[in-house]
Amino acid sequence: MALETSPDSPAPLRVISQLMGDYITRLGAQWIEGEVAQLTRRQGVCFLTLRDLDAKISMSVTCRRVVLDRSSTPITEGARVVVHARPDFYPTNGSLSLNARDIRPVGMGELLARIEQRRQLLAAEGLFDVARKRPLPFLPHRIGLITGKGSAAEHDILENARLRWPGVEFVTTYALMQGNQAAAQVITALRELDADETVDVIVIARGGGSVEDLLPFSDEGLVRAVSAARTPVVSAIGHEPDTPLLDYVADVRASTPTDAAKRVVPAVADELHHLTQLRRRAWYAVDQRLGREQHGLDAIRSRPVLARPSTLIDEQTARVEDLCARARRSLGHRLDLSHHEVAGQLARVRSLSPLRTLERGYTVAQAPDGSVVTSIDQLSPDDEVTLRVVDGHARLRTLSTAPAPHADLDEES
């Protein structure tokens, strides 16, 4: 209903807000088509931003979480959906939103939802794990290329790769890049190149296209074939926004075919520049090392012991000579003491020698049997006695024997 208002009789804001709310409420629940631009899941409520497919119009949508969970295919951002929602107007802040009671993916949205569901299942198996990805060789001798015959992707990869490294060699296998038979042909080409031991890396390349055109590269059989390949695989499908499942399982994902050539083949100019820098760094390191060692040698040579090496020998020679002199003095002193000791012992022995007694006028009488005569009882008349004196001996014959007087014995005692 229309209100009669004028500058002199304006309507309060609350009245206008109430009328707008009543009018929007009478609109009732409607089926609305759009694209999910943003999706936020909370504990019990989900918040979506629904965007028009053609016009730049978007609106907030709220729904219970169970509404999204009961969908046959997951609802994701970018999905095309139809929503059965009732418009709600909030008079407090004048905002308008949709309260969804049912959300269904349709058309491309349903297709993307199936791909997302497949991605989640394959990711759960671990096919997209980073630990499974293999590094690319620094300079591959042969590169396997799977692409469409005469395609722009083939031209971009071959031209850019040969500009970067003229000697690079390609083994190109052609396959359909879209359509129902594309995935099967790409799998066959992949297995053929993977069996070739001379191929170091495989590139699967295709230019941009619609989601439908890129569907073969989200095929589950192709994803599993790439995961089982022993040769590193580079995915160069579409452009930067395009992300088929092949990008997740490939060892390296290139944003474009040109980017794939840059990732697989190093640039000669860059490598030569890098080698030049490394050579300079090596020469500088060697020069610095030689300078440090020369400085160390100069410091060592400047020490007194090396400036005049004979100093150490002279010191040791003087020490040896001093020790020899001390040894000679000690030995001479010891020999002198021993000489005096031997002379004393010799004098003592000589003083006790029987010859000394003989020199004083004494003689030694020996019986014929050689025994020393110490008593007259050992002799008989006419016995021969050998008389030993200091300078010889004489033979005598016994005339008679007589005992010595006691007086003489006592006096002798």
C-alpha positions as CSV (number, residue, x, y, z in Angstrom):
1,M,0.0,0.0,0.0
2,A,1.2,3.5,-0.8
3,L,1.7,6.1,2.0
4,E,0.8,9.7,1.7
5,T,3.9,11.5,2.7
6,S,5.2,15.0,2.2
7,P,8.1,17.2,3.5
8,D,5.7,18.5,6.1
9,S,4.4,15.0,7.0
10,P,7.2,12.5,6.6
11,A,6.8,8.8,7.6
12,P,9.0,7.5,10.4
13,L,11.8,5.1,9.4
14,R,10.3,2.3,11.5
15,V,7.1,2.5,9.5
16,I,8.9,2.2,6.2
17,S,11.1,-0.6,7.6
18,Q,7.9,-2.4,8.8
19,L,6.2,-2.0,5.4
20,M,9.3,-3.3,3.5
21,G,9.5,-6.3,5.8
22,D,5.8,-7.1,5.3
23,Y,6.2,-6.8,1.5
24,I,9.3,-9.1,1.4
25,T,7.6,-11.6,3.7
26,R,4.6,-11.9,1.3
27,L,7.1,-12.8,-1.5
28,G,7.4,-16.2,0.2
29,A,10.0,-19.0,-0.5
30,Q,11.4,-19.1,-4.1
31,W,13.8,-21.3,-6.1
32,I,16.8,-19.2,-6.9
33,E,19.7,-20.1,-9.2
34,G,23.3,-18.8,-8.6
35,E,26.9,-19.6,-7.9
36,V,28.4,-20.1,-4.5
37,A,31.0,-17.4,-4.2
38,Q,31.9,-17.9,-0.6
39,L,31.1,-20.7,1.9
40,T,31.7,-20.7,5.7
41,R,30.7,-23.6,7.8
42,R,30.1,-23.2,11.5
43,Q,29.0,-25.6,14.2
44,G,25.3,-25.6,13.3
45,V,24.8,-22.9,10.7
46,C,26.4,-22.2,7.3
47,F,26.8,-18.9,5.7
48,L,27.0,-18.5,1.9
49,T,27.4,-15.7,-0.6
50,L,25.3,-16.5,-3.6
51,R,26.3,-14.7,-6.8
52,D,24.3,-14.2,-10.0
53,L,25.7,-16.1,-13.0
54,D,25.6,-13.1,-15.3
55,A,25.0,-9.8,-13.4
56,K,27.3,-8.6,-10.6
57,I,24.7,-9.2,-7.9
58,S,25.4,-11.2,-4.7
59,M,23.3,-11.9,-1.6
60,S,24.0,-13.5,1.8
61,V,22.4,-16.9,2.4
62,T,22.1,-18.7,5.7
63,C,21.1,-22.3,6.3
64,R,21.4,-25.1,8.8
65,R,24.4,-27.3,8.4
66,V,22.2,-30.3,7.8
67,V,20.9,-28.7,4.6
68,L,24.4,-28.9,3.1
69,D,25.3,-32.2,4.6
70,R,22.3,-34.0,3.0
71,S,23.3,-33.0,-0.5
72,S,24.3,-36.0,-2.7
73,T,27.4,-34.2,-3.8
74,P,29.5,-31.8,-1.7
75,I,28.7,-28.1,-2.1
76,T,31.9,-26.1,-2.6
77,E,32.9,-22.6,-3.6
78,G,32.3,-22.1,-7.3
79,A,29.5,-24.6,-7.5
80,R,26.4,-23.7,-9.5
81,V,23.3,-24.4,-7.3
82,V,19.6,-23.8,-7.0
83,V,18.4,-22.7,-3.6
84,H,14.9,-23.0,-2.2
85,A,15.0,-20.0,0.2
86,R,12.8,-17.5,1.9
87,P,13.9,-13.8,1.9
88,D,14.3,-12.3,5.4
89,F,14.4,-8.6,6.1
90,Y,15.9,-7.4,9.4
91,P,14.3,-4.1,10.3
92,T,16.9,-3.3,12.9
93,N,19.7,-2.8,10.4
94,G,17.8,-2.9,7.2
95,S,19.7,-5.9,5.8
96,L,18.3,-8.5,3.5
97,S,19.3,-12.2,3.3
98,L,18.0,-15.5,2.2
99,N,17.1,-18.4,4.6
100,A,17.8,-21.5,2.6
101,R,15.8,-24.7,3.2
102,D,17.2,-26.8,0.3
103,I,20.3,-26.5,-1.8
104,R,21.0,-28.6,-4.9
105,P,24.0,-28.5,-7.2
106,V,23.1,-28.3,-10.8
107,G,24.8,-28.1,-14.2
108,M,28.5,-27.3,-13.9
109,G,28.2,-27.0,-10.1
110,E,27.2,-30.6,-9.9
111,L,30.1,-31.5,-12.2
112,L,32.6,-29.6,-10.1
113,A,31.1,-31.2,-7.0
114,R,31.7,-34.7,-8.3
115,I,35.3,-33.8,-9.1
116,E,35.7,-32.4,-5.6
117,Q,34.3,-35.6,-4.1
118,R,36.7,-37.6,-6.3
119,R,39.6,-35.4,-5.2
120,Q,38.8,-36.0,-1.5
121,L,38.6,-39.8,-2.0
122,L,41.9,-39.9,-3.8
123,A,43.5,-37.6,-1.3
124,A,42.3,-39.9,1.5
125,E,44.2,-42.8,-0.2
126,G,47.4,-40.7,-0.1
127,L,47.8,-40.3,-3.9
128,F,48.4,-36.5,-3.5
129,D,50.9,-36.7,-0.6
130,V,54.0,-34.5,-0.9
131,A,56.2,-37.4,0.2
132,R,55.3,-39.3,-3.0
133,K,56.4,-36.6,-5.3
134,R,59.8,-37.1,-7.0
135,P,62.3,-34.4,-7.9
136,L,62.9,-33.6,-11.6
137,P,66.4,-34.3,-13.0
138,F,68.6,-31.3,-13.4
139,L,69.3,-31.8,-17.1
140,P,67.1,-34.6,-18.7
141,H,68.6,-36.3,-21.7
142,R,65.2,-37.1,-23.2
143,I,61.9,-35.6,-22.4
144,G,58.6,-37.5,-23.1
145,L,55.8,-35.1,-24.2
146,I,52.2,-36.1,-24.4
147,T,50.0,-33.5,-26.1
148,G,47.7,-33.0,-29.1
149,K,49.1,-33.1,-32.5
150,G,49.9,-29.7,-33.9
151,S,48.6,-28.0,-30.7
152,A,49.8,-24.7,-29.4
153,A,51.0,-26.4,-26.2
154,E,53.4,-28.6,-28.2
155,H,54.7,-25.5,-30.1
156,D,55.2,-23.6,-26.8
157,I,57.0,-26.4,-25.0
158,L,59.3,-27.3,-27.9
159,E,60.2,-23.8,-28.8
160,N,60.9,-22.6,-25.2
161,A,62.8,-25.7,-24.2
162,R,65.1,-25.5,-27.2
163,L,65.6,-21.8,-26.7
164,R,66.7,-22.5,-23.1
165,W,68.8,-25.6,-24.0
166,P,69.3,-26.2,-27.7
167,G,70.5,-29.8,-27.3
168,V,67.4,-31.1,-25.5
169,E,65.8,-34.1,-27.1
170,F,62.0,-34.8,-27.0
171,V,60.0,-37.9,-27.6
172,T,56.5,-36.7,-28.5
173,T,53.5,-39.0,-28.3
174,Y,50.2,-37.6,-29.5
175,A,46.8,-38.2,-27.9
176,L,43.4,-36.7,-27.8
177,M,43.3,-33.8,-25.3
178,Q,39.5,-33.7,-24.9
179,G,36.5,-36.0,-25.3
180,N,35.6,-39.4,-24.1
181,Q,38.6,-41.2,-25.5
182,A,41.2,-38.6,-24.3
183,A,41.9,-40.1,-20.8
184,A,42.4,-43.6,-22.3
185,Q,44.8,-42.4,-25.0
186,V,46.8,-40.3,-22.5
187,I,47.1,-43.3,-20.2
188,T,48.4,-45.4,-23.1
189,A,50.9,-42.8,-24.1
190,L,52.0,-42.4,-20.4
191,R,52.7,-46.1,-20.0
192,E,54.6,-46.2,-23.3
193,L,56.9,-43.4,-22.3
194,D,57.2,-44.7,-18.8
195,A,58.5,-48.0,-20.1
196,D,61.2,-46.2,-22.1
197,E,64.3,-46.2,-19.8
198,T,65.9,-43.4,-21.9
199,V,63.1,-40.9,-20.9
200,D,63.9,-39.0,-17.8
201,V,60.7,-36.9,-17.4
202,I,57.2,-36.9,-18.9
203,V,55.2,-33.8,-19.6
204,I,51.4,-33.9,-20.2
205,A,50.5,-30.6,-21.8
206,R,47.3,-29.0,-23.0
207,G,46.2,-25.4,-23.5
208,G,43.3,-23.8,-21.7
209,G,39.7,-24.7,-22.1
210,S,36.4,-25.0,-20.3
211,V,35.8,-27.3,-17.4
212,E,34.2,-29.8,-19.7
213,D,37.2,-29.7,-22.0
214,L,39.5,-30.5,-19.1
215,L,37.4,-33.3,-17.6
216,P,39.7,-36.1,-19.0
217,F,42.5,-34.8,-16.8
218,S,40.4,-35.4,-13.7
219,D,39.8,-39.1,-14.7
220,E,40.5,-41.5,-11.8
221,G,42.2,-44.0,-14.1
222,L,44.6,-41.3,-15.4
223,V,45.3,-40.1,-11.8
224,R,46.2,-43.7,-10.7
225,A,48.4,-44.2,-13.8
226,V,50.4,-41.1,-13.0
227,S,50.7,-42.2,-9.4
228,A,52.1,-45.6,-10.4
229,A,54.5,-44.2,-13.0
230,R,58.2,-44.6,-12.2
231,T,59.2,-41.5,-14.3
232,P,58.6,-38.0,-12.9
233,V,55.5,-36.4,-14.4
234,V,54.9,-32.7,-15.0
235,S,51.3,-31.5,-15.5
236,A,50.8,-28.6,-17.8
237,I,47.1,-28.5,-18.3
238,G,45.1,-25.3,-18.9
239,H,46.0,-22.0,-17.4
240,E,46.7,-20.8,-13.8
241,P,43.1,-21.0,-12.5
242,D,42.5,-24.5,-14.0
243,T,43.2,-27.3,-11.5
244,P,42.3,-30.7,-12.8
245,L,43.1,-33.7,-10.5
246,L,46.1,-34.4,-12.6
247,D,47.7,-31.3,-11.1
248,Y,47.4,-32.8,-7.6
249,V,49.0,-36.2,-8.4
250,A,51.8,-35.0,-10.7
251,D,55.2,-34.5,-9.3
252,V,55.3,-30.9,-10.6
253,R,52.4,-28.7,-11.6
254,A,53.1,-26.1,-14.2
255,S,50.7,-23.2,-14.6
256,T,51.1,-23.2,-18.5
257,P,52.9,-25.2,-21.1
258,T,55.5,-22.5,-21.3
259,D,56.1,-22.7,-17.6
260,A,56.5,-26.5,-18.0
261,A,59.4,-25.9,-20.4
262,K,61.0,-23.6,-17.9
263,R,60.7,-26.1,-15.1
264,V,62.0,-29.1,-17.0
265,V,64.9,-27.6,-18.9
266,P,67.5,-25.2,-17.4
267,A,68.5,-22.1,-19.3
268,V,72.0,-22.2,-20.8
269,A,72.6,-18.5,-20.2
270,D,71.5,-18.8,-16.5
271,E,73.7,-21.9,-16.0
272,L,76.7,-20.2,-17.6
273,H,76.2,-17.2,-15.5
274,H,75.9,-19.4,-12.4
275,L,79.1,-21.3,-13.4
276,T,80.9,-18.0,-13.8
277,Q,79.9,-16.9,-10.4
278,L,80.8,-20.3,-8.9
279,R,84.2,-20.1,-10.6
280,R,84.8,-16.6,-9.2
281,R,83.8,-17.7,-5.8
282,A,86.1,-20.7,-6.0
283,W,89.1,-18.6,-7.2
284,Y,88.3,-16.1,-4.4
285,A,88.1,-18.9,-1.8
286,V,91.4,-20.4,-3.1
287,D,93.1,-17.1,-3.1
288,Q,91.9,-16.3,0.4
289,R,93.1,-19.7,1.6
290,L,96.5,-19.3,0.0
291,G,96.8,-15.8,1.5
292,R,96.0,-17.2,5.0
293,E,98.4,-20.1,4.7
294,Q,101.2,-17.8,3.3
295,H,100.6,-15.4,6.2
296,G,100.8,-18.3,8.6
297,L,104.1,-19.5,7.0
298,D,105.6,-16.1,7.2
299,A,104.7,-15.8,10.9
300,I,106.3,-19.2,11.6
301,R,109.4,-18.4,9.6
302,S,109.8,-15.1,11.6
303,R,110.1,-17.0,14.9
304,P,113.7,-17.2,16.3
305,V,113.8,-21.0,16.2
306,L,113.2,-21.0,12.4
307,A,115.0,-17.7,11.6
308,R,118.2,-19.4,13.0
309,P,117.5,-23.1,13.3
310,S,121.1,-23.9,14.6
311,T,120.2,-22.1,17.8
312,L,118.2,-25.1,19.0
313,I,121.1,-27.4,17.9
314,D,123.7,-25.3,19.7
315,E,121.7,-25.3,22.9
316,Q,121.3,-29.1,22.8
317,T,125.0,-29.5,21.8
318,A,126.1,-27.3,24.8
319,R,123.9,-29.4,27.1
320,V,125.3,-32.7,25.8
321,E,128.9,-31.4,26.2
322,D,128.1,-30.3,29.8
323,L,126.6,-33.7,30.6
324,C,129.7,-35.4,29.0
325,A,132.0,-33.2,31.2
326,R,130.0,-34.0,34.3
327,A,130.2,-37.7,33.4
328,R,133.9,-37.6,32.9
329,R,134.5,-35.8,36.3
330,S,132.2,-38.2,38.0
331,L,133.9,-41.2,36.4
332,G,137.4,-39.9,37.2
333,H,136.5,-39.2,40.8
334,R,135.1,-42.7,41.1
335,L,138.2,-44.3,39.5
336,D,140.4,-42.3,41.9
337,L,138.5,-43.6,44.9
338,S,138.6,-47.1,43.6
339,H,142.4,-46.8,42.9
340,H,143.1,-45.7,46.4
341,E,140.9,-48.5,47.8
342,V,142.6,-51.1,45.7
343,A,146.1,-49.8,46.7
344,G,145.1,-50.0,50.4
345,Q,143.8,-53.6,50.0
346,L,147.0,-54.5,48.1
347,A,149.2,-53.1,50.9
348,R,147.1,-55.0,53.4
349,V,147.4,-58.2,51.4
350,R,151.2,-57.8,51.0
351,S,151.7,-57.2,54.7
352,L,149.9,-60.5,55.4
353,S,151.9,-62.4,52.6
354,P,154.3,-65.2,53.8
355,L,156.9,-63.6,51.6
356,R,157.0,-60.6,53.9
357,T,157.8,-63.0,56.7
358,L,160.5,-64.7,54.7
359,E,162.1,-61.3,54.0
360,R,162.5,-60.7,57.7
361,G,164.8,-63.9,57.9
362,Y,162.3,-66.6,58.5
363,T,162.2,-69.8,56.5
364,V,159.7,-72.5,55.8
365,A,160.6,-76.2,56.1
366,Q,158.7,-78.7,54.0
367,A,158.7,-82.5,54.5
368,P,159.3,-84.7,51.5
369,D,155.5,-85.0,51.0
370,G,155.3,-81.2,50.6
371,S,153.7,-80.6,54.0
372,V,155.0,-77.7,56.1
373,V,157.0,-78.9,59.1
374,T,155.7,-77.3,62.2
375,S,157.0,-79.8,64.8
376,I,160.0,-81.9,65.3
377,D,157.7,-84.9,65.6
378,Q,157.3,-84.7,61.8
379,L,161.0,-85.4,61.2
380,S,163.3,-88.3,61.7
381,P,167.1,-88.5,61.4
382,D,168.3,-88.6,57.8
383,D,165.0,-87.1,56.5
384,E,165.3,-84.7,53.6
385,V,163.8,-81.4,54.3
386,T,163.3,-78.6,51.8
387,L,164.1,-75.3,53.3
388,R,162.3,-72.3,51.6
389,V,163.7,-68.9,51.9
390,V,162.7,-65.6,50.3
391,D,164.8,-66.0,47.1
392,G,164.7,-69.8,46.7
393,H,164.9,-73.1,48.5
394,A,167.6,-75.6,49.6
395,R,167.6,-79.3,50.3
396,L,168.9,-80.4,53.7
397,R,169.2,-83.7,55.5
398,T,168.2,-84.0,59.1
399,L,171.0,-84.9,61.5
400,S,169.0,-84.8,64.7
401,T,166.1,-83.1,66.4
402,A,165.9,-81.5,69.7
403,P,163.0,-79.8,71.4
404,A,163.1,-76.0,72.0
405,P,163.7,-74.8,75.5
406,H,160.7,-73.6,77.4
407,A,162.4,-70.4,78.1
408,D,162.8,-69.7,74.5
409,L,159.2,-70.6,73.9
410,D,158.0,-68.3,76.6
411,E,160.2,-65.5,75.4
412,E,159.0,-66.1,71.8
413,S,155.5,-66.0,73.1
